[in-house]
Amino acid sequence: MKKVLFFSLAIISFQGFSETAEDLVSKMWASFKDSDLEMFSETMSKTSTMVTFGTDASERWEGWDALKASVKIQFDAFDVQNINRSEKVINYNSNKDVAWFSEVVDWEVLTGGEKTLIEGIRFTGVMEKINGEWLIVQFHSSVGVAGQVLEY
């Protein structure tokens, strides 16, 4: 009887688990560290209306298929050795079904047998809780320039 009760409580506890918005962002970064396209896909919306930006001026992807193809190329091109996240901020709308986040990310990557440290990548995004599951519906990564582009 104790085993049945324990098993039942374990199932109820597992069913009650809900991934938080922070868990989702952490999972996305883990997918880059592990070059795991399947894990990455679990964090993203699959809609054609999704728009994402990378750090290069040409990196603008419309829809999941375009982003997936680019991320696969990235995973094949370099190995992420370490990701350091700082200045993390997550905010929620009043219904707690939309969240937006920002953070600064430093990447240590191995490409062509050489390690490179890329510092200060600014990353922002929007998540939506869809059918009880957080998914990233938009993100933008950028690199700051030294000085202002236009003085004010």
Backbone bond lengths (Angstrom), bond angles and torsions (degrees), N, CA, C in turn:
res aa  C-N    CA-C-N  psi(-1)  N-CA   C-N-CA  omega(-1)  CA-C   N-CA-C  phi
1 M - - - 1.453 - - 1.534 111.10 -
2 K 1.351 116.40 -40.78 1.465 119.98 179.47 1.528 110.87 -62.25
3 K 1.341 116.71 -38.52 1.458 120.66 179.71 1.522 110.54 -64.24
4 V 1.330 117.72 -41.82 1.461 121.80 179.01 1.518 110.23 -63.98
5 L 1.330 117.31 -43.49 1.459 121.60 179.49 1.530 110.12 -63.08
6 F 1.338 117.28 -46.07 1.458 120.84 179.24 1.524 110.80 -60.47
7 F 1.343 116.47 -46.93 1.454 121.57 179.81 1.525 110.98 -60.03
8 S 1.323 117.36 -43.50 1.471 121.72 179.22 1.518 110.99 -63.18
9 L 1.339 116.48 -43.69 1.474 119.71 178.53 1.522 110.99 -64.78
10 A 1.327 116.80 -37.81 1.471 120.31 178.50 1.524 110.75 -63.10
11 I 1.326 117.25 -42.44 1.469 120.89 179.33 1.522 110.26 -64.62
12 I 1.337 116.80 -45.06 1.463 120.59 179.33 1.520 110.42 -61.65
13 S 1.326 117.64 -42.51 1.467 121.25 179.34 1.516 110.85 -62.93
14 F 1.341 117.33 -43.97 1.447 120.80 179.99 1.521 111.59 -63.63
15 Q 1.334 116.44 -42.57 1.457 119.73 -179.70 1.520 111.15 -65.85
16 G 1.320 117.43 -26.86 1.455 121.38 -179.88 1.521 113.07 -80.89
17 F 1.344 117.30 -11.15 1.453 120.35 -179.14 1.512 109.93 -67.25
18 S 1.289 115.16 133.14 1.453 119.84 178.21 1.521 108.28 -132.35
19 E 1.310 115.93 125.89 1.459 120.94 178.63 1.521 108.52 -65.55
20 T 1.326 116.63 131.62 1.455 120.38 177.39 1.524 109.83 -85.10
21 A 1.315 115.42 168.50 1.465 120.17 177.01 1.530 110.10 -60.55
22 E 1.329 117.90 -41.31 1.467 120.84 178.58 1.524 110.56 -64.16
23 D 1.334 117.40 -39.83 1.469 120.67 176.79 1.528 110.38 -57.13
24 L 1.331 115.77 -41.39 1.463 120.29 -178.02 1.526 111.10 -64.40
25 V 1.322 117.13 -45.68 1.469 120.39 179.78 1.533 109.49 -64.24
26 S 1.323 117.27 -42.08 1.471 120.65 177.27 1.525 111.27 -60.88
27 K 1.323 116.34 -40.06 1.466 121.04 178.65 1.528 111.02 -64.31
28 M 1.346 116.01 -39.25 1.462 119.09 178.28 1.527 109.85 -61.14
29 W 1.354 117.35 -45.54 1.470 119.81 -179.93 1.524 110.76 -66.09
30 A 1.329 117.75 -37.00 1.468 120.38 177.16 1.524 110.47 -62.02
31 S 1.322 117.24 -35.60 1.465 120.01 178.78 1.524 110.78 -63.72
32 F 1.342 117.42 -36.70 1.464 119.94 176.64 1.528 110.51 -68.99
33 K 1.328 116.81 -42.38 1.467 119.97 -179.57 1.528 110.73 -62.45
34 D 1.333 116.79 -36.49 1.465 121.21 -178.37 1.528 113.51 -94.51
35 S 1.344 117.78 0.17 1.475 121.92 -174.84 1.522 110.40 50.71
36 D 1.315 115.90 46.53 1.463 122.86 -173.78 1.528 109.62 -107.29
37 L 1.324 116.26 95.60 1.464 121.44 -176.75 1.527 111.76 -64.59
38 E 1.320 117.23 -35.62 1.472 120.59 178.42 1.529 110.28 -63.88
39 M 1.330 116.79 -45.39 1.459 120.25 178.64 1.533 109.87 -63.02
40 F 1.326 116.99 -42.79 1.458 120.57 178.08 1.529 110.13 -58.29
41 S 1.338 116.58 -43.68 1.464 119.91 -177.65 1.526 111.69 -64.39
42 E 1.321 117.16 -27.75 1.468 120.90 178.32 1.523 112.22 -69.52
43 T 1.321 117.44 -14.86 1.467 120.61 -177.98 1.530 112.64 -98.20
44 M 1.318 117.23 -9.94 1.460 120.97 -171.49 1.520 113.40 -111.01
45 S 1.319 114.51 148.21 1.460 121.12 169.99 1.519 107.89 -68.05
46 K 1.291 117.37 148.08 1.472 120.69 -178.91 1.522 111.93 -105.37
47 T 1.314 117.84 19.51 1.461 120.26 -175.75 1.522 111.93 -81.51
48 S 1.299 114.66 157.26 1.468 120.32 176.56 1.530 110.96 -77.26
49 T 1.327 117.37 -13.62 1.467 120.73 -178.96 1.531 112.46 -87.22
50 M 1.311 117.37 -5.45 1.459 121.44 178.43 1.525 109.36 -67.05
51 V 1.339 116.95 132.49 1.460 121.73 176.54 1.521 107.90 -126.27
52 T 1.328 116.60 130.38 1.459 121.30 180.00 1.519 109.90 -132.61
53 F 1.332 114.67 152.96 1.464 121.78 -179.51 1.519 109.97 -127.07
54 G 1.321 116.27 138.78 1.459 122.49 171.59 1.515 109.65 -101.49
55 T 1.317 116.87 -168.92 1.462 121.02 -176.12 1.528 113.64 -82.44
56 D 1.323 118.27 -22.33 1.454 120.77 178.53 1.531 109.53 -84.04
57 A 1.325 117.00 145.67 1.470 121.05 -178.70 1.528 112.30 -57.21
58 S 1.329 117.57 -27.77 1.467 120.32 -179.12 1.529 112.99 -85.18
59 E 1.311 117.47 -7.40 1.460 120.74 -174.83 1.531 111.78 -88.50
60 R 1.309 113.86 87.29 1.463 122.59 174.26 1.515 105.67 -136.78
61 W 1.332 115.62 118.07 1.458 119.96 -175.65 1.517 109.69 -117.10
62 E 1.306 115.68 129.92 1.461 121.53 175.49 1.514 108.51 -104.96
63 G 1.322 115.93 120.26 1.452 121.14 177.40 1.513 113.23 86.73
64 W 1.319 114.78 158.90 1.456 122.54 -177.61 1.524 112.63 -62.40
65 D 1.320 119.00 -43.12 1.469 120.95 -175.53 1.529 112.20 -60.33
66 A 1.320 117.21 -41.19 1.473 120.51 179.52 1.526 110.69 -66.79
67 L 1.330 116.71 -43.13 1.464 120.08 178.92 1.525 110.69 -64.67
68 K 1.305 117.31 -45.11 1.466 121.79 -179.14 1.529 110.61 -57.73
69 A 1.323 117.49 -44.27 1.467 121.17 -179.75 1.530 110.75 -61.85
70 S 1.324 117.13 -41.55 1.460 120.38 179.97 1.527 111.71 -68.39
71 V 1.312 116.95 -42.36 1.465 120.14 -179.33 1.520 110.20 -64.77
72 K 1.324 118.11 -37.24 1.460 120.37 176.59 1.532 110.59 -60.57
73 I 1.323 116.93 -43.32 1.465 120.76 177.44 1.531 110.03 -61.20
74 Q 1.335 116.60 -42.80 1.469 120.55 178.52 1.524 111.17 -62.14
75 F 1.330 117.20 -45.70 1.466 120.54 179.87 1.521 111.33 -60.90
76 D 1.326 117.03 -34.63 1.465 120.95 178.99 1.528 112.51 -76.47
77 A 1.338 117.44 -23.67 1.462 121.55 -172.94 1.522 114.00 -86.74
78 F 1.323 117.87 -29.69 1.459 119.31 -177.05 1.527 110.55 -151.19
79 D 1.339 114.15 159.54 1.458 121.22 176.98 1.521 108.32 -111.14
80 V 1.307 115.99 125.57 1.459 120.48 177.40 1.520 107.77 -80.93
81 Q 1.326 115.62 120.02 1.459 121.12 179.42 1.529 111.88 -86.81
82 N 1.324 115.58 -37.04 1.458 119.97 -177.88 1.518 109.62 -157.74
83 I 1.318 115.75 146.59 1.457 122.38 175.05 1.522 107.06 -129.14
84 N 1.317 115.85 123.72 1.463 121.25 177.50 1.524 108.26 -112.02
85 R 1.320 116.48 119.56 1.468 122.35 -178.16 1.518 109.20 -105.41
86 S 1.332 115.44 135.14 1.474 119.62 177.26 1.524 109.54 -142.62
87 E 1.300 115.22 170.49 1.466 123.24 178.04 1.531 111.64 53.40
88 K 1.338 115.71 39.45 1.469 120.83 -177.42 1.531 110.81 -73.15
89 V 1.329 114.92 132.03 1.460 122.02 175.78 1.526 107.47 -136.98
90 I 1.323 116.18 130.76 1.465 121.23 173.02 1.524 107.09 -130.61
91 N 1.327 116.09 130.67 1.460 122.79 176.63 1.519 109.04 -125.13
92 Y 1.337 114.99 156.12 1.468 121.35 -176.88 1.517 109.91 -127.35
93 N 1.336 115.01 151.11 1.457 118.63 171.67 1.532 108.00 -74.42
94 S 1.328 116.85 172.94 1.462 120.44 -175.77 1.525 113.19 -64.69
95 N 1.316 118.59 -25.31 1.468 121.57 178.72 1.529 112.69 -86.02
96 K 1.325 116.93 -6.47 1.471 122.73 -178.96 1.529 112.93 60.58
97 D 1.360 116.24 29.14 1.461 119.16 177.51 1.528 112.56 -117.14
98 V 1.319 116.53 0.50 1.465 122.92 173.33 1.526 106.82 -135.01
99 A 1.316 115.76 136.65 1.464 120.87 178.03 1.519 108.64 -137.05
100 W 1.319 115.83 150.93 1.457 120.46 174.71 1.513 106.88 -130.27
101 F 1.318 114.61 147.69 1.461 118.81 -174.20 1.519 110.59 -139.59
102 S 1.313 114.52 157.93 1.457 120.94 172.43 1.520 107.87 -147.46
103 E 1.318 115.52 152.50 1.456 121.49 177.19 1.520 108.82 -166.80
104 V 1.308 114.61 165.59 1.458 121.41 175.23 1.525 106.61 -111.15
105 V 1.331 115.64 132.72 1.461 120.45 -173.38 1.527 109.39 -125.20
106 D 1.320 115.30 132.98 1.464 122.62 171.60 1.523 107.21 -107.97
107 W 1.322 116.56 131.82 1.458 122.34 -178.32 1.525 109.28 -114.20
108 E 1.299 117.66 134.12 1.449 122.86 167.95 1.523 105.36 -109.77
109 V 1.331 116.29 115.05 1.465 120.33 -175.63 1.526 110.44 -121.45
110 L 1.312 113.90 154.13 1.455 121.56 175.33 1.518 106.90 -114.46
111 T 1.323 115.63 118.73 1.455 120.40 178.33 1.524 108.23 -142.41
112 G 1.310 116.36 133.65 1.466 120.49 -178.68 1.510 112.29 60.13
113 G 1.328 117.51 29.81 1.461 121.62 179.58 1.516 114.53 79.13
114 E 1.327 117.91 1.78 1.464 120.80 -178.62 1.522 110.92 -119.38
115 K 1.355 114.66 140.95 1.458 120.00 176.79 1.523 109.57 -86.42
116 T 1.312 114.66 138.40 1.457 121.54 176.96 1.523 108.44 -131.10
117 L 1.321 116.46 136.74 1.456 121.65 175.33 1.520 108.08 -104.22
118 I 1.311 115.46 121.95 1.463 121.49 178.29 1.527 106.11 -112.07
119 E 1.311 116.21 114.91 1.459 120.03 -172.94 1.526 112.03 -109.53
120 G 1.319 114.37 149.85 1.456 121.01 169.23 1.516 116.15 76.37
121 I 1.321 118.44 28.96 1.469 119.92 176.22 1.528 107.26 -74.09
122 R 1.307 115.56 122.53 1.472 120.33 179.30 1.521 108.08 -90.47
123 F 1.316 114.97 129.18 1.459 120.38 -173.53 1.524 108.95 -130.48
124 T 1.319 116.09 125.62 1.463 121.47 176.90 1.520 108.59 -130.30
125 G 1.318 115.52 155.92 1.454 118.40 179.31 1.512 112.01 -165.11
126 V 1.311 113.57 169.47 1.460 122.15 178.36 1.523 107.30 -126.07
127 M 1.333 114.83 135.24 1.466 121.33 177.31 1.514 108.84 -120.13
128 E 1.316 114.89 150.39 1.453 120.58 176.59 1.523 108.44 -131.81
129 K 1.303 116.04 139.19 1.464 120.56 175.65 1.523 107.15 -85.59
130 I 1.322 115.85 110.53 1.463 122.96 -176.32 1.532 107.70 -117.11
131 N 1.323 115.74 120.85 1.474 120.87 -176.59 1.528 111.38 51.78
132 G 1.342 116.21 40.94 1.457 121.68 177.07 1.514 115.29 79.58
133 E 1.329 117.94 5.41 1.462 122.06 -176.10 1.527 110.01 -124.30
134 W 1.333 116.73 130.37 1.463 120.90 176.64 1.519 109.70 -72.49
135 L 1.346 116.42 134.77 1.460 122.58 174.00 1.522 108.82 -138.35
136 I 1.309 116.64 144.43 1.463 121.13 176.38 1.521 107.21 -79.83
137 V 1.336 116.68 125.52 1.462 121.46 -177.93 1.531 111.83 -107.90
138 Q 1.333 116.80 -12.10 1.464 120.80 178.93 1.519 108.03 -163.47
139 F 1.342 117.40 139.55 1.459 119.35 169.28 1.516 110.57 -148.61
140 H 1.314 113.96 161.07 1.461 122.00 -177.22 1.522 107.41 -144.70
141 S 1.312 116.90 127.40 1.460 120.76 173.20 1.521 108.59 -117.30
142 S 1.328 114.96 143.40 1.463 118.94 -177.38 1.523 109.98 -149.52
143 V 1.309 114.20 164.11 1.455 122.68 176.48 1.519 106.57 -120.00
144 G 1.305 116.20 126.17 1.459 119.53 178.68 1.524 111.51 -69.56
145 V 1.306 115.87 151.56 1.465 120.79 175.99 1.522 107.85 -101.82
146 A 1.319 116.32 152.52 1.457 120.37 176.24 1.512 109.25 -72.33
147 G 1.293 116.97 126.26 1.475 120.52 -178.73 1.511 111.05 80.07
148 Q 1.274 115.97 169.61 1.448 121.66 179.96 1.528 110.35 -83.10
149 V 1.303 115.68 142.53 1.457 120.52 176.44 1.529 108.29 -67.58
150 L 1.304 116.42 -39.23 1.459 122.80 177.69 1.524 107.62 -132.92
151 E 1.300 115.66 119.28 1.470 119.90 -179.61 1.512 110.71 -65.14
152 Y 1.298 115.83 142.35 1.479 120.99 174.44 1.503 110.13 -142.25
